[in-house]
């Protein structure tokens, strides 16, 4: 099977990419074509690039309960790989902002796919759990490091962000949430800690004791509460988050963008987060998951049922 990066390079080449000696606008159009090409047949993710603002808009669409299915993880990784391959192929860096949002009403993302996880746990498939978790960590690290580009990653939380949903949102440089949204780490309900970056990310924004207690108790918070604690960066009124971000990227001057990138570089220098740290924690998570009892798995399934019921009620 063709390697993802090779596939990305082929799509870029097919798009007739113009080398960076020409106008930036032409480079941006080529990048837009590359993104459109790779996402054409996606089912869980949608993405498009706006050359005018240098923004890659990524939206979680999906079809079932909004969670990180293996399909969604793979599609998100392909989008990231195309962005990186484009820079390597052309020497250009057209990406100024990457915005991650959800197209699902009332939900950003509910985290790990509990159906997939419970199946792997029952089959004692620790390697399958590790592989699933490490692929998730690759995405978390890419967002935290801004794809190794002068790019600002932004999450737009207009609905519930639980477990891996909160992890993915907080992995971005800027977390914008609508007032009244719910965020938290409910894994404690079934006796497991969130293993795809939660403690690593939270402890870099909160003190260690707060991060520890959020994981231990499994409480759900409002966006306002987490803003007061320092975990949510900016609050906006319900229904206004996407307009707010569109305005932000449209008005961002070169100076504003450079300043944001510089601050993010400082944060990563002072509190670095390596992919190995994420892998080490998620390996602990996989071995802890295998030790869950049937009663724990029943609690996991009940949680999935509650999430499904709430999600369906929000669609009315």
LUMTORVEX-414607 format. One record per residue (C-alpha): x negated, y negated, z; residue in three letters. Coordinates in steps of 0.1 Angstrom, whole numbers, padded with zeros to 4 digits, always signed. Example, Ala and Ser with C-alpha at 12.3 -4.5 7.8 and 13.67 -1.06 7.14 Angstrom:
! LUMTORVEX-414607
-0123+0045+0078ALA -0137+0011+0071SER 
//
This chain:
! LUMTORVEX-414607
+0000+0000+0000UNK -0012-0035-0009UNK -0026-0053+0021UNK -0005-0083+0032UNK -0033-0108+0026UNK -0039-0093-0009UNK -0002-0096-0016UNK -0001-0132-0004UNK -0031-0140-0026UNK -0014-0124-0056UNK +0018-0145-0050UNK -0003-0176-0047UNK -0022-0168-0080UNK +0011-0160-0098UNK +0024-0194-0087UNK -0004-0210-0107UNK -0020-0227-0078UNK -0039-0259-0087UNK -0072-0263-0069UNK -0076-0291-0043UNK -0093-0316-0067UNK -0059-0326-0079UNK -0032-0346-0061UNK -0020-0334-0027UNK +0016-0335-0040UNK +0008-0308-0066UNK -0009-0287-0040UNK +0022-0290-0018UNK +0044-0279-0046UNK +0022-0248-0052UNK +0025-0239-0015UNK +0063-0243-0016UNK +0063-0218-0046UNK +0041-0194-0027UNK +0064-0194+0004UNK +0095-0191-0018UNK +0079-0161-0035UNK +0070-0141-0004UNK +0103-0147+0014UNK +0126-0141-0016UNK +0137-0107-0004UNK +0135-0113+0034UNK +0165-0103+0055UNK +0156-0115+0090UNK +0137-0147+0082UNK +0142-0177+0059UNK +0115-0202+0052UNK +0109-0232+0029UNK +0082-0258+0027UNK +0088-0295+0023UNK +0058-0311+0006UNK +0069-0346+0015UNK +0064-0341+0052UNK +0040-0311+0051UNK +0065-0291+0071UNK +0071-0253+0069UNK +0107-0247+0082UNK +0111-0212+0095UNK +0145-0199+0106UNK +0154-0166+0122UNK +0186-0154+0105UNK +0190-0116+0110UNK +0222-0097+0108UNK +0228-0081+0142UNK +0221-0091+0178UNK +0194-0119+0176UNK +0162-0101+0187UNK +0127-0094+0175UNK +0132-0064+0154UNK +0102-0048+0137UNK +0116-0062+0104UNK +0117-0098+0118UNK +0082-0095+0133UNK +0068-0082+0099UNK +0085-0110+0080UNK +0072-0137+0103UNK +0037-0123+0100UNK +0039-0124+0062UNK +0049-0161+0063UNK +0019-0168+0085UNK -0004-0147+0063UNK +0007-0166+0032UNK -0001-0200+0049UNK -0035-0188+0059UNK -0042-0172+0025UNK -0032-0204+0007UNK -0058-0223+0027UNK -0085-0197+0020UNK -0077-0196-0017UNK -0075-0233-0024UNK -0095-0249+0004UNK -0065-0271+0010UNK -0045-0275+0042UNK -0010-0287+0032UNK +0006-0276+0065UNK +0011-0304+0090UNK +0041-0289+0109UNK +0055-0254+0114UNK +0091-0255+0128UNK +0106-0223+0142UNK +0144-0223+0148UNK +0174-0200+0147UNK +0203-0200+0123UNK +0224-0180+0148UNK +0250-0199+0167UNK +0243-0203+0204UNK +0212-0181+0204UNK +0176-0188+0197UNK +0164-0153+0203UNK +0171-0127+0230UNK +0136-0112+0229UNK +0125-0076+0224UNK +0149-0053+0206UNK +0161-0032+0235UNK +0175-0005+0213UNK +0141+0001+0197UNK +0123-0001+0231UNK +0146+0023+0249UNK +0142+0048+0221UNK +0104+0046+0222UNK +0104+0049+0261UNK +0127+0080+0260UNK +0103+0096+0235UNK +0073+0087+0257UNK +0059+0069+0226UNK +0033+0047+0244UNK +0014+0041+0211UNK +0046+0030+0194UNK +0052+0005+0222UNK +0017-0008+0221UNK +0019-0013+0183UNK +0052-0031+0186UNK +0039-0053+0214UNK +0006-0061+0197UNK +0023-0072+0165UNK +0044-0095+0187UNK +0012-0108+0203UNK -0003-0116+0170UNK +0026-0140+0163UNK +0024-0155+0198UNK -0014-0162+0193UNK -0009-0176+0158UNK +0016-0201+0171UNK -0005-0210+0201UNK -0036-0216+0179UNK -0016-0235+0153UNK -0025-0209+0127UNK -0061-0220+0130UNK -0052-0252+0111UNK -0047-0289+0119UNK -0010-0280+0122UNK +0016-0287+0150UNK +0039-0257+0158UNK +0073-0267+0170UNK +0101-0245+0185UNK +0137-0258+0184UNK +0158-0241+0210UNK +0195-0248+0204UNK +0207-0216+0222UNK +0198-0188+0246UNK +0160-0180+0246UNK +0154-0150+0268UNK +0125-0127+0273UNK +0105-0127+0240UNK +0127-0155+0229UNK +0112-0177+0256UNK +0077-0164+0249UNK +0079-0172+0213UNK +0094-0207+0219UNK +0067-0215+0245UNK +0039-0202+0223UNK +0045-0233+0201UNK +0026-0265+0207UNK +0059-0284+0213UNK +0091-0269+0227UNK +0123-0289+0221UNK +0155-0277+0237UNK +0190-0289+0237UNK +0206-0297+0270UNK +0226-0269+0285UNK +0207-0241+0267UNK +0197-0211+0288UNK +0161-0198+0290UNK +0146-0171+0312UNK +0129-0138+0316UNK +0155-0112+0326UNK +0133-0081+0323UNK +0131-0078+0361UNK +0167-0065+0359UNK +0154-0031+0346UNK +0121-0031+0364UNK +0097-0043+0337UNK +0077-0074+0333UNK +0077-0094+0301UNK +0046-0083+0283UNK +0042-0104+0251UNK +0025-0134+0266UNK +0049-0146+0293UNK +0025-0149+0322UNK -0003-0162+0300UNK +0018-0189+0285UNK +0037-0199+0316UNK +0006-0201+0337UNK -0009-0226+0312UNK +0021-0249+0317UNK +0032-0242+0353UNK +0012-0232+0383UNK +0006-0195+0388UNK +0030-0192+0416UNK +0059-0206+0396UNK +0050-0183+0366UNK +0048-0153+0389UNK +0082-0160+0405UNK +0099-0165+0372UNK +0088-0131+0361UNK +0094-0114+0395UNK +0130-0127+0400UNK +0143-0127+0365UNK +0163-0159+0370UNK +0179-0177+0341UNK +0174-0215+0339UNK +0189-0244+0320UNK +0167-0264+0297UNK +0171-0293+0321UNK +0156-0273+0349UNK +0127-0261+0329UNK +0121-0296+0316UNK +0118-0308+0352UNK +0094-0280+0359UNK +0073-0289+0328UNK +0080-0259+0307UNK +0102-0276+0282UNK +0086-0306+0265UNK +0115-0326+0252UNK +0153-0325+0258UNK +0179-0335+0232UNK +0217-0336+0232UNK +0236-0305+0220UNK +0239-0303+0182UNK +0212-0328+0176UNK +0179-0308+0178UNK +0173-0302+0141UNK +0181-0339+0132UNK +0157-0349+0159UNK +0129-0327+0145UNK +0135-0338+0109UNK +0132-0374+0121UNK +0100-0366+0141UNK +0082-0350+0111UNK +0094-0377+0087UNK +0082-0405+0108UNK +0049-0389+0119UNK +0020-0410+0106UNK -0014-0395+0099UNK -0026-0411+0131UNK +0003-0395+0151UNK -0004-0361+0136UNK -0041-0363+0142UNK -0035-0373+0178UNK -0011-0344+0184UNK -0036-0319+0169UNK -0064-0333+0190UNK -0044-0330+0222UNK -0036-0294+0213UNK -0073-0287+0206UNK -0081-0301+0241UNK -0055-0279+0257UNK -0068-0248+0240UNK -0104-0257+0249UNK -0096-0262+0286UNK -0072-0233+0290UNK -0081-0209+0261UNK -0058-0180+0253UNK -0075-0152+0235UNK -0058-0124+0215UNK -0077-0099+0237UNK -0060-0113+0268UNK -0026-0108+0252UNK -0036-0073+0241UNK -0048-0064+0276UNK -0016-0075+0292UNK +0006-0058+0267UNK -0013-0026+0271UNK -0004-0027+0308UNK +0032-0035+0297UNK +0034-0004+0275UNK +0021+0019+0302UNK +0046+0003+0327UNK +0074+0008+0303UNK +0068+0045+0300UNK +0073+0048+0337UNK +0109+0034+0336UNK +0135+0059+0349UNK +0167+0068+0332UNK +0185+0045+0357UNK +0163+0017+0345UNK +0171+0024+0309UNK +0208+0024+0317UNK +0203-0011+0332UNK +0185-0021+0300UNK +0214-0009+0280UNK +0239-0027+0302UNK +0219-0059+0297UNK +0221-0053+0259UNK +0258-0049+0262UNK +0262-0081+0282UNK +0240-0100+0256UNK +0261-0086+0228UNK +0294-0096+0244UNK +0280-0132+0251UNK +0267-0135+0216UNK +0300-0125+0200UNK +0319-0149+0222UNK +0296-0177+0210UNK +0306-0170+0174UNK +0342-0178+0178UNK 
//
